[in-house]
Amino acid sequence: MKTNKPAVLRPSVYGRLIDRYLFNFRIAQEILEKRLPPINWLKPRIINGSGVVSFCLLRLEGVTVWPIPSFLGANAISCAYRCAVVDNSGPRPEPSVYVLGRNTNLATISRLGSALFSGPMKRINTNIEERPSLFSRLVDIRTSYLDGRKLFSAKVEKASSSRINSKLFSSLDDFVDFIKGGLSSYTPSTRQNHYSRVDLQEDSNYYEPVVATIDYNWLEKEWPDSGLVFDSAFHAGGGLYKLKYLGLQSSA
């Protein structure tokens, strides 16, 4: 049974959400279960017969430690691969997220996040380029590690209709319920055999489906033969984005 170890400090980092892009991939339940850490209290969360792995990219303004005013904060871009899971450690199963590792484009945020959340937050290079296309705005997203290795890249356009072309989500409401149903997260800690729990408070003003072309996905190389299938992409914006550290959880 997992044990909850209270943290001496429970800091929060927050900022104003400008853009949030989520690229969702389907994966077989048994394959995702093998890719999760060997702890018995996290299991794949199954949506319409499939596991879900997403690449999430955030563009934030005024990122700082709560309650320091956001106008003293920094603008940053962060990203992470996240797996939809069910947390069975409490009195009843709850939706959650297993984050493979957090990344940011700012050195100060990298150091701050690693220290406050007891988990590594790697530096990355990011580029979000917006340009007009024939019918709508085209957003070109590229992320890479500091040594030049690619992490993720995609081209995104606004969808011509609200219809969702997805095997995971039959409607926009389905996706919003899914993403808002998993506001807790676990990620590997700098302390051996422990995982850092960070809960999210997010109040995006809107969500919308987008059309995406995936140019590069690092996880396909990291997880060979995993059978990842791109399913859908969504964009969100506006509102508060706040991460609260809740301490370390033992893998036992």
Secondary structure, 3 states (H helix, E strand, C coil): CCCEECCCCCCEEEEEEEEEEEEEEEECHHHHHHHCCCCCCEEECCECCEEEEEEEEEEEEEEEECCCCHHHCEEEEEEEEEEEEEECCCCCCEEEEEEEEEEECCHHHHHHHHHHHCCCEEEEEEEEEEEECCCCEEEEEEEEECCCCEEEEEEEEECCCCCCCCCCCCCHHHHHHHHHCCCEEEEECCCCCEEEEEEEEECCCEEEEEEEEEEEEHHHHHCCCCCCEEEEEEEEECCEEEEEEEEEEECC
